[in-house]
Each structure stands twice: as structure tokens, then as C-alpha cells.
Amino acid sequence: MFCANCGSEMAESSNFCSACGRQITAAPNAFGMRNEVSTTVTAKGHTGQISFDGAAVTILRKGFLARATVGKGEKVIPISAISAIDWKPAGGVTNGFIGFTIAGAFENRKQFGGRTTGAVKDQNSVVFLKSQQSDFEMLRQAIQKALNTRRG
């Protein structure tokens, strides 16, 4: 069997493609074939929403907060362009963030105490609250799995 998303060969008993992470249905259809399920992992944060469909990360920003920080709009980053995930969990009194390092892009590293403030203005990052962290942890795991699979 082959993945409908990336074309990689898969074991007949697989529920996920080991190359791209795409989920497929466990039950065969009327023709005896196992179909792809379009599963997208989505997490809504304080400064935007991130979705991952196995092939690309989409950052969506709308509303006043988006206009006041990096601007409203949508940014799609192919998984092949991501070289690292920057992660800071939310604490008792601080917000957390997830950010993406793009291969070949300039990265401005902040000093101690300024990482979350810098993430607010970074177009490749989304800040989240403690109450939103579990959704972002699932998102991070899905993206990291896809990155690890691509690197072999």
C-alpha cells in the first residue's frame, strides 16, 4: 500500500504514514481500499492560530491583536522549509510560544527574559496561554514527528 499524500510505501496494517504522518482510515471502503483521512491538527493561541495538515504549517492571524503585532493574514510554511521548532511552555505568570525556524532565514535571538516578547512580533511564532498549551503540545508533536521522518 502507498500513502495518498506523499507516495511512500506503507505496511497494510499502518494507520499513519511513517514518512509524512498522514492518517488513513482503519476500515476499508466498499472496494477494499483504505482511504486517506484529512486530519489537520489545529491550535488557537493568543496571537494567532496554527494548523498542520502533514504537508505544511499554516499560521492565521486576524483581529485587532494581529494588526497591532505582525499584521493580519495567513502564512503557509511547507514542512520541507522548517529546520527547527522553537518552544517555550507557558508558566504560572508567563505565556508560552511556538515558533518555526525557516532554513536560510535570518533569526534574531532574544536575550534572557525577552523571548516571549520577541515571539509576539515574530511572523513565524504564535504566543499561547497556559489554558491553550495542551493543544500546542499536540501540534508540536505532530510537526516534530513529520520533521523527524523527513530527516530519516
C-alpha positions as CSV (number, residue, x, y, z in Angstrom):
1,M,0.0,0.0,0.0
2,F,1.2,3.6,-0.7
3,C,0.4,6.8,1.0
4,A,-2.0,9.0,-0.9
5,N,-0.3,12.1,0.4
6,C,3.4,11.5,-0.3
7,G,3.5,8.3,-2.2
8,S,5.7,6.4,0.3
9,E,5.2,2.7,0.7
10,M,3.3,1.7,3.8
11,A,2.5,-1.6,5.6
12,E,-1.0,-2.8,5.1
13,S,-1.7,-2.6,8.8
14,S,-0.5,1.1,9.2
15,N,-2.8,3.8,10.4
16,F,-0.3,6.6,9.8
17,C,2.2,7.1,7.0
18,S,5.7,6.8,8.5
19,A,7.1,9.3,6.0
20,C,4.6,12.2,6.3
21,G,2.5,11.4,9.3
22,R,-0.8,11.4,7.3
23,Q,-3.6,9.3,9.0
24,I,-5.6,6.8,6.9
25,T,-8.8,5.1,7.9
26,A,-8.7,1.8,9.7
27,A,-11.6,0.3,7.9
28,P,-11.5,-0.5,4.1
29,N,-14.2,1.0,1.9
30,A,-16.6,-0.9,-0.3
31,F,-13.8,-1.6,-2.8
32,G,-11.4,-3.0,-0.1
33,M,-9.2,0.1,-0.1
34,R,-8.1,2.1,2.9
35,N,-8.7,5.8,2.3
36,E,-6.8,8.8,3.5
37,V,-8.4,10.9,6.3
38,S,-7.8,14.6,6.1
39,T,-6.7,15.2,9.6
40,T,-5.4,18.6,10.4
41,V,-4.0,19.4,13.9
42,T,-5.1,23.0,14.9
43,A,-4.2,25.1,17.9
44,K,-5.6,28.5,18.6
45,G,-3.4,30.8,20.6
46,H,-3.3,34.3,21.9
47,T,-1.6,35.9,18.9
48,G,-2.9,33.5,16.1
49,Q,-3.9,30.1,15.1
50,I,-1.7,27.3,13.7
51,S,-2.8,24.4,11.6
52,F,-0.7,21.5,10.4
53,D,-2.0,19.1,7.7
54,G,1.1,16.9,7.3
55,A,2.5,18.9,4.4
56,A,2.5,22.5,5.6
57,V,2.1,24.7,8.7
58,T,-0.4,27.5,8.3
59,I,-0.3,30.5,10.6
60,L,-3.5,32.5,10.6
61,R,-3.9,35.9,12.3
62,K,-7.0,38.1,12.4
63,G,-8.5,40.8,14.5
64,F,-7.1,43.7,16.4
65,L,-4.2,41.9,18.2
66,A,-2.9,40.6,14.8
67,R,-3.0,44.1,13.3
68,A,-1.2,45.5,16.4
69,T,1.6,42.9,16.3
70,V,2.8,41.3,13.0
71,G,-0.3,42.1,10.8
72,K,-3.4,40.2,9.7
73,G,-3.2,37.4,7.2
74,E,-2.2,33.8,6.5
75,K,1.3,32.4,6.1
76,V,1.8,28.9,4.8
77,I,5.2,27.2,5.5
78,P,5.9,23.9,3.8
79,I,7.2,21.3,6.2
80,S,10.3,21.0,4.0
81,A,11.2,24.6,4.8
82,I,11.2,24.2,8.6
83,S,14.6,23.5,10.1
84,A,13.6,23.8,13.8
85,I,10.8,24.3,16.2
86,D,11.3,26.9,19.0
87,W,9.2,26.1,22.1
88,K,8.7,27.8,25.4
89,P,6.0,26.3,27.6
90,A,3.7,28.7,29.5
91,G,4.4,29.2,33.1
92,G,2.4,30.3,36.1
93,V,2.6,34.0,35.2
94,T,4.1,33.9,31.6
95,N,2.7,32.9,28.3
96,G,4.4,30.3,26.1
97,F,5.1,30.3,22.4
98,I,5.9,28.1,19.5
99,G,8.0,29.3,16.6
100,F,9.4,27.9,13.4
101,T,13.0,28.4,12.1
102,I,13.0,28.6,8.3
103,A,16.0,27.2,6.5
104,G,18.2,30.1,5.2
105,A,16.2,32.8,7.1
106,F,17.7,35.3,9.4
107,E,16.9,34.5,13.1
108,N,17.1,37.2,15.7
109,R,17.7,35.5,19.1
110,K,16.5,37.4,22.2
111,Q,18.3,37.6,25.5
112,F,17.0,36.0,28.7
113,G,13.6,37.4,29.6
114,G,12.8,38.7,26.2
115,R,11.9,35.5,24.2
116,T,8.2,35.7,24.6
117,T,8.1,39.4,23.9
118,G,10.1,38.8,20.7
119,A,7.7,36.0,19.7
120,V,4.8,38.4,19.8
121,K,6.3,40.3,16.9
122,D,7.8,37.3,15.0
123,Q,5.8,36.3,12.0
124,N,6.8,32.6,12.4
125,S,5.6,32.4,16.1
126,V,2.4,32.2,18.0
127,V,2.0,33.0,21.7
128,F,-0.3,30.9,23.7
129,L,-1.8,31.0,27.2
130,K,-1.4,28.2,29.8
131,S,-5.0,27.1,29.1
132,Q,-4.1,26.6,25.4
133,Q,-0.8,24.8,26.0
134,S,-2.1,21.2,25.6
135,D,-3.4,21.9,22.0
136,F,0.0,23.4,21.1
137,E,1.8,20.4,22.6
138,M,-0.2,18.1,20.3
139,L,0.6,20.4,17.4
140,R,4.3,20.4,18.2
141,Q,4.4,16.6,18.5
142,A,2.8,16.2,15.1
143,I,5.1,18.7,13.4
144,Q,8.2,17.2,15.1
145,K,7.2,13.7,14.0
146,A,6.9,14.9,10.4
147,L,10.3,16.6,10.6
148,N,12.0,13.6,12.1
149,T,10.5,11.4,9.4
150,R,11.8,13.7,6.6
151,R,15.3,13.7,8.1
152,G,15.3,9.9,8.4
